[in-house]
């Protein structure tokens, strides 16, 4: 199923996934704190998700580029 080498690497993958989820969850709140308080909640959510899409694309492209190096 999995090699011994891969089993040694699984904790790193799990840690990376958990830390990324915590980072993105807290980043969403920080975005909203930096916005104008008069902005509607729907508009804040829209801007937050658009920013997170950009970050996700950047992470994906960065991963691909690092994989090629």
KOLGU-4560 file (N, C-alpha, C; in nm, 3 decimals, padded with zeros to 5 digits):
<recs>
<n_xx: 00.082 n_yy: -00.119 n_zz: 00.000 ca_xx: 00.000 ca_yy: 00.000 ca_zz: 00.000 c_xx: 00.087 c_yy: 00.126 c_zz: 00.000 mol: A seq: 1 type: UNK>
<n_xx: 00.161 n_yy: 00.151 n_zz: 00.108 ca_xx: 00.252 ca_yy: 00.264 ca_zz: 00.116 c_xx: 00.390 c_yy: 00.213 c_zz: 00.154 mol: A seq: 2 type: UNK>
<n_xx: 00.489 n_yy: 00.279 n_zz: 00.100 ca_xx: 00.625 ca_yy: 00.239 ca_zz: 00.135 c_xx: 00.661 c_yy: 00.297 c_zz: 00.272 mol: A seq: 3 type: UNK>
<n_xx: 00.767 n_yy: 00.243 n_zz: 00.333 ca_xx: 00.812 ca_yy: 00.294 ca_zz: 00.463 c_xx: 00.859 c_yy: 00.438 c_zz: 00.450 mol: A seq: 4 type: UNK>
<n_xx: 00.915 n_yy: 00.470 n_zz: 00.337 ca_xx: 00.960 ca_yy: 00.607 ca_zz: 00.314 c_xx: 00.842 c_yy: 00.704 c_zz: 00.312 mol: A seq: 5 type: UNK>
<n_xx: 00.734 n_yy: 00.663 n_zz: 00.250 ca_xx: 00.614 ca_yy: 00.748 ca_zz: 00.245 c_xx: 00.550 c_yy: 00.761 c_zz: 00.383 mol: A seq: 6 type: UNK>
<n_xx: 00.549 n_yy: 00.654 n_zz: 00.461 ca_xx: 00.492 ca_yy: 00.660 ca_zz: 00.595 c_xx: 00.567 c_yy: 00.758 c_zz: 00.685 mol: A seq: 7 type: UNK>
<n_xx: 00.695 n_yy: 00.775 n_zz: 00.661 ca_xx: 00.772 ca_yy: 00.874 ca_zz: 00.737 c_xx: 00.732 c_yy: 01.017 c_zz: 00.698 mol: A seq: 8 type: UNK>
<n_xx: 00.685 n_yy: 01.033 n_zz: 00.576 ca_xx: 00.651 ca_yy: 01.165 ca_zz: 00.524 c_xx: 00.507 c_yy: 01.207 c_zz: 00.554 mol: A seq: 9 type: UNK>
<n_xx: 00.420 n_yy: 01.113 n_zz: 00.588 ca_xx: 00.279 ca_yy: 01.141 ca_zz: 00.614 c_xx: 00.259 c_yy: 01.245 c_zz: 00.724 mol: A seq: 10 type: UNK>
<n_xx: 00.331 n_yy: 01.241 n_zz: 00.837 ca_xx: 00.312 ca_yy: 01.346 ca_zz: 00.938 c_xx: 00.341 c_yy: 01.487 c_zz: 00.885 mol: A seq: 11 type: UNK>
<n_xx: 00.437 n_yy: 01.499 n_zz: 00.797 ca_xx: 00.468 ca_yy: 01.630 ca_zz: 00.738 c_xx: 00.351 c_yy: 01.679 c_zz: 00.653 mol: A seq: 12 type: UNK>
<n_xx: 00.290 n_yy: 01.588 n_zz: 00.578 ca_xx: 00.175 ca_yy: 01.624 ca_zz: 00.496 c_xx: 00.057 c_yy: 01.666 c_zz: 00.583 mol: A seq: 13 type: UNK>
<n_xx: 00.033 n_yy: 01.592 n_zz: 00.689 ca_xx: -00.078 ca_yy: 01.624 ca_zz: 00.780 c_xx: -00.053 c_yy: 01.759 c_zz: 00.848 mol: A seq: 14 type: UNK>
<n_xx: 00.068 n_yy: 01.782 n_zz: 00.896 ca_xx: 00.100 ca_yy: 01.910 ca_zz: 00.959 c_xx: 00.081 c_yy: 02.025 c_zz: 00.861 mol: A seq: 15 type: UNK>
<n_xx: 00.126 n_yy: 02.007 n_zz: 00.739 ca_xx: 00.113 ca_yy: 02.111 ca_zz: 00.637 c_xx: -00.034 c_yy: 02.143 c_zz: 00.610 mol: A seq: 16 type: UNK>
<n_xx: -00.117 n_yy: 02.042 n_zz: 00.601 ca_xx: -00.260 ca_yy: 02.063 ca_zz: 00.575 c_xx: -00.327 c_yy: 02.135 c_zz: 00.691 mol: A seq: 17 type: UNK>
<n_xx: -00.297 n_yy: 02.096 n_zz: 00.813 ca_xx: -00.359 ca_yy: 02.158 ca_zz: 00.930 c_xx: -00.314 c_yy: 02.304 c_zz: 00.944 mol: A seq: 18 type: UNK>
<n_xx: -00.185 n_yy: 02.329 n_zz: 00.928 ca_xx: -00.136 ca_yy: 02.466 ca_zz: 00.942 c_xx: -00.191 c_yy: 02.556 c_zz: 00.832 mol: A seq: 19 type: UNK>
<n_xx: -00.206 n_yy: 02.505 n_zz: 00.713 ca_xx: -00.264 ca_yy: 02.583 ca_zz: 00.603 c_xx: -00.411 c_yy: 02.615 c_zz: 00.630 mol: A seq: 20 type: UNK>
<n_xx: -00.485 n_yy: 02.520 n_zz: 00.684 ca_xx: -00.626 ca_yy: 02.543 ca_zz: 00.716 c_xx: -00.640 c_yy: 02.649 c_zz: 00.825 mol: A seq: 21 type: UNK>
<n_xx: -00.556 n_yy: 02.643 n_zz: 00.927 ca_xx: -00.562 ca_yy: 02.743 ca_zz: 01.035 c_xx: -00.523 c_yy: 02.880 c_zz: 00.981 mol: A seq: 22 type: UNK>
<n_xx: -00.419 n_yy: 02.885 n_zz: 00.900 ca_xx: -00.375 ca_yy: 03.012 ca_zz: 00.841 c_xx: -00.486 c_yy: 03.075 c_zz: 00.759 mol: A seq: 23 type: UNK>
<n_xx: -00.548 n_yy: 02.997 n_zz: 00.672 ca_xx: -00.652 ca_yy: 03.052 ca_zz: 00.586 c_xx: -00.776 c_yy: 03.093 c_zz: 00.665 mol: A seq: 24 type: UNK>
<n_xx: -00.809 n_yy: 03.019 n_zz: 00.769 ca_xx: -00.923 ca_yy: 03.056 ca_zz: 00.852 c_xx: -00.901 c_yy: 03.186 c_zz: 00.927 mol: A seq: 25 type: UNK>
<n_xx: -00.782 n_yy: 03.207 n_zz: 00.977 ca_xx: -00.754 ca_yy: 03.332 ca_zz: 01.049 c_xx: -00.731 c_yy: 03.448 c_zz: 00.953 mol: A seq: 26 type: UNK>
<n_xx: -00.681 n_yy: 03.420 n_zz: 00.835 ca_xx: -00.657 ca_yy: 03.524 ca_zz: 00.735 c_xx: -00.788 c_yy: 03.586 c_zz: 00.689 mol: A seq: 27 type: UNK>
<n_xx: -00.891 n_yy: 03.505 n_zz: 00.679 ca_xx: -01.024 ca_yy: 03.551 ca_zz: 00.639 c_xx: -01.073 c_yy: 03.658 c_zz: 00.737 mol: A seq: 28 type: UNK>
<n_xx: -01.056 n_yy: 03.634 n_zz: 00.867 ca_xx: -01.097 ca_yy: 03.731 ca_zz: 00.969 c_xx: -01.012 c_yy: 03.857 c_zz: 00.964 mol: A seq: 29 type: UNK>
<n_xx: -00.883 n_yy: 03.842 n_zz: 00.938 ca_xx: -00.795 ca_yy: 03.959 ca_zz: 00.930 c_xx: -00.831 c_yy: 04.047 c_zz: 00.811 mol: A seq: 30 type: UNK>
<n_xx: -00.872 n_yy: 03.987 n_zz: 00.701 ca_xx: -00.917 ca_yy: 04.065 ca_zz: 00.586 c_xx: -01.035 c_yy: 04.153 c_zz: 00.625 mol: A seq: 31 type: UNK>
<n_xx: -01.131 n_yy: 04.094 n_zz: 00.694 ca_xx: -01.250 ca_yy: 04.168 ca_zz: 00.732 c_xx: -01.219 c_yy: 04.281 c_zz: 00.831 mol: A seq: 32 type: UNK>
<n_xx: -01.124 n_yy: 04.260 n_zz: 00.920 ca_xx: -01.087 ca_yy: 04.365 ca_zz: 01.014 c_xx: -01.025 c_yy: 04.486 c_zz: 00.943 mol: A seq: 33 type: UNK>
<n_xx: -00.960 n_yy: 04.462 n_zz: 00.831 ca_xx: -00.896 ca_yy: 04.570 ca_zz: 00.757 c_xx: -00.989 c_yy: 04.645 c_zz: 00.665 mol: A seq: 34 type: UNK>
<n_xx: -01.111 n_yy: 04.599 n_zz: 00.649 ca_xx: -01.205 ca_yy: 04.665 ca_zz: 00.559 c_xx: -01.284 c_yy: 04.772 c_zz: 00.633 mol: A seq: 35 type: UNK>
<n_xx: -01.343 n_yy: 04.860 n_zz: 00.554 ca_xx: -01.426 ca_yy: 04.967 ca_zz: 00.607 c_xx: -01.546 c_yy: 04.909 c_zz: 00.683 mol: A seq: 36 type: UNK>
<n_xx: -01.570 n_yy: 04.954 n_zz: 00.806 ca_xx: -01.682 ca_yy: 04.899 ca_zz: 00.883 c_xx: -01.819 c_yy: 04.921 c_zz: 00.818 mol: A seq: 37 type: UNK>
<n_xx: -01.830 n_yy: 05.023 n_zz: 00.731 ca_xx: -01.958 ca_yy: 05.051 ca_zz: 00.667 c_xx: -01.989 c_yy: 04.953 c_zz: 00.554 mol: A seq: 38 type: UNK>
<n_xx: -01.890 n_yy: 04.875 n_zz: 00.513 ca_xx: -01.911 ca_yy: 04.779 ca_zz: 00.405 c_xx: -02.004 c_yy: 04.667 c_zz: 00.452 mol: A seq: 39 type: UNK>
<n_xx: -02.097 n_yy: 04.630 n_zz: 00.363 ca_xx: -02.192 ca_yy: 04.524 ca_zz: 00.396 c_xx: -02.120 c_yy: 04.390 c_zz: 00.413 mol: A seq: 40 type: UNK>
<n_xx: -02.179 n_yy: 04.304 n_zz: 00.494 ca_xx: -02.121 ca_yy: 04.171 ca_zz: 00.522 c_xx: -02.106 c_yy: 04.089 c_zz: 00.394 mol: A seq: 41 type: UNK>
<n_xx: -02.205 n_yy: 04.096 n_zz: 00.304 ca_xx: -02.198 ca_yy: 04.022 ca_zz: 00.179 c_xx: -02.081 c_yy: 04.067 c_zz: 00.091 mol: A seq: 42 type: UNK>
<n_xx: -02.059 n_yy: 04.198 n_zz: 00.088 ca_xx: -01.948 ca_yy: 04.253 ca_zz: 00.009 c_xx: -01.814 c_yy: 04.212 c_zz: 00.069 mol: A seq: 43 type: UNK>
<n_xx: -01.806 n_yy: 04.213 n_zz: 00.202 ca_xx: -01.682 ca_yy: 04.169 ca_zz: 00.268 c_xx: -01.653 c_yy: 04.023 c_zz: 00.236 mol: A seq: 44 type: UNK>
<n_xx: -01.755 n_yy: 03.940 n_zz: 00.242 ca_xx: -01.736 ca_yy: 03.798 ca_zz: 00.213 c_xx: -01.693 c_yy: 03.778 c_zz: 00.067 mol: A seq: 45 type: UNK>
<n_xx: -01.752 n_yy: 03.855 n_zz: -00.022 ca_xx: -01.716 ca_yy: 03.846 ca_zz: -00.164 c_xx: -01.569 c_yy: 03.882 c_zz: -00.184 mol: A seq: 46 type: UNK>
<n_xx: -01.526 n_yy: 03.991 n_zz: -00.123 ca_xx: -01.386 ca_yy: 04.033 ca_zz: -00.137 c_xx: -01.291 c_yy: 03.934 c_zz: -00.073 mol: A seq: 47 type: UNK>
<n_xx: -01.330 n_yy: 03.882 n_zz: 00.042 ca_xx: -01.247 ca_yy: 03.782 ca_zz: 00.110 c_xx: -01.225 c_yy: 03.659 c_zz: 00.024 mol: A seq: 48 type: UNK>
<n_xx: -01.333 n_yy: 03.608 n_zz: -00.032 ca_xx: -01.322 ca_yy: 03.485 ca_zz: -00.111 c_xx: -01.245 c_yy: 03.509 c_zz: -00.240 mol: A seq: 49 type: UNK>
<n_xx: -01.260 n_yy: 03.627 n_zz: -00.301 ca_xx: -01.181 ca_yy: 03.657 ca_zz: -00.421 c_xx: -01.032 c_yy: 03.664 c_zz: -00.389 mol: A seq: 50 type: UNK>
<n_xx: -00.999 n_yy: 03.721 n_zz: -00.274 ca_xx: -00.859 ca_yy: 03.727 ca_zz: -00.232 c_xx: -00.805 c_yy: 03.586 c_zz: -00.205 mol: A seq: 51 type: UNK>
<n_xx: -00.886 n_yy: 03.501 n_zz: -00.143 ca_xx: -00.843 ca_yy: 03.365 ca_zz: -00.113 c_xx: -00.826 c_yy: 03.282 c_zz: -00.241 mol: A seq: 52 type: UNK>
<n_xx: -00.908 n_yy: 03.311 n_zz: -00.342 ca_xx: -00.891 ca_yy: 03.243 ca_zz: -00.471 c_xx: -00.755 c_yy: 03.279 c_zz: -00.529 mol: A seq: 53 type: UNK>
<n_xx: -00.720 n_yy: 03.408 n_zz: -00.522 ca_xx: -00.589 ca_yy: 03.451 ca_zz: -00.571 c_xx: -00.475 c_yy: 03.385 c_zz: -00.496 mol: A seq: 54 type: UNK>
<n_xx: -00.488 n_yy: 03.374 n_zz: -00.364 ca_xx: -00.385 ca_yy: 03.308 ca_zz: -00.285 c_xx: -00.375 c_yy: 03.159 c_zz: -00.320 mol: A seq: 55 type: UNK>
<n_xx: -00.489 n_yy: 03.096 n_zz: -00.342 ca_xx: -00.489 ca_yy: 02.954 ca_zz: -00.379 c_xx: -00.422 c_yy: 02.930 c_zz: -00.513 mol: A seq: 56 type: UNK>
<n_xx: -00.449 n_yy: 03.017 n_zz: -00.608 ca_xx: -00.385 ca_yy: 03.005 ca_zz: -00.740 c_xx: -00.234 c_yy: 03.025 c_zz: -00.726 mol: A seq: 57 type: UNK>
<n_xx: -00.196 n_yy: 03.122 n_zz: -00.644 ca_xx: -00.053 ca_yy: 03.146 ca_zz: -00.621 c_xx: 00.015 c_yy: 03.026 c_zz: -00.556 mol: A seq: 58 type: UNK>
<n_xx: -00.051 n_yy: 02.965 n_zz: -00.459 ca_xx: 00.005 ca_yy: 02.847 ca_zz: -00.393 c_xx: 00.018 c_yy: 02.731 c_zz: -00.490 mol: A seq: 59 type: UNK>
<n_xx: -00.081 n_yy: 02.714 n_zz: -00.574 ca_xx: -00.078 ca_yy: 02.605 ca_zz: -00.672 c_xx: 00.035 c_yy: 02.626 c_zz: -00.772 mol: A seq: 60 type: UNK>
<n_xx: 00.044 n_yy: 02.746 n_zz: -00.826 ca_xx: 00.151 ca_yy: 02.774 ca_zz: -00.922 c_xx: 00.288 c_yy: 02.764 c_zz: -00.857 mol: A seq: 61 type: UNK>
<n_xx: 00.299 n_yy: 02.811 n_zz: -00.732 ca_xx: 00.426 ca_yy: 02.799 ca_zz: -00.661 c_xx: 00.466 c_yy: 02.654 c_zz: -00.638 mol: A seq: 62 type: UNK>
<n_xx: 00.367 n_yy: 02.571 n_zz: -00.605 ca_xx: 00.394 ca_yy: 02.427 ca_zz: -00.587 c_xx: 00.440 c_yy: 02.361 c_zz: -00.715 mol: A seq: 63 type: UNK>
<n_xx: 00.376 n_yy: 02.400 n_zz: -00.825 ca_xx: 00.415 ca_yy: 02.343 ca_zz: -00.956 c_xx: 00.556 c_yy: 02.388 c_zz: -00.992 mol: A seq: 64 type: UNK>
<n_xx: 00.584 n_yy: 02.516 n_zz: -00.971 ca_xx: 00.717 ca_yy: 02.566 ca_zz: -01.005 c_xx: 00.826 c_yy: 02.502 c_zz: -00.916 mol: A seq: 65 type: UNK>
<n_xx: 00.797 n_yy: 02.486 n_zz: -00.787 ca_xx: 00.894 ca_yy: 02.422 ca_zz: -00.699 c_xx: 00.913 c_yy: 02.276 c_zz: -00.735 mol: A seq: 66 type: UNK>
<n_xx: 00.809 n_yy: 02.212 n_zz: -00.783 ca_xx: 00.820 ca_yy: 02.073 ca_zz: -00.825 c_xx: 00.907 c_yy: 02.057 c_zz: -00.950 mol: A seq: 67 type: UNK>
<n_xx: 00.911 n_yy: 02.160 n_zz: -01.032 ca_xx: 00.991 ca_yy: 02.154 ca_zz: -01.155 c_xx: 01.139 c_yy: 02.181 c_zz: -01.128 mol: A seq: 68 type: UNK>
<n_xx: 01.168 n_yy: 02.252 n_zz: -01.018 ca_xx: 01.308 ca_yy: 02.289 ca_zz: -00.991 c_xx: 01.391 c_yy: 02.175 c_zz: -00.944 mol: A seq: 69 type: UNK>
</recs>
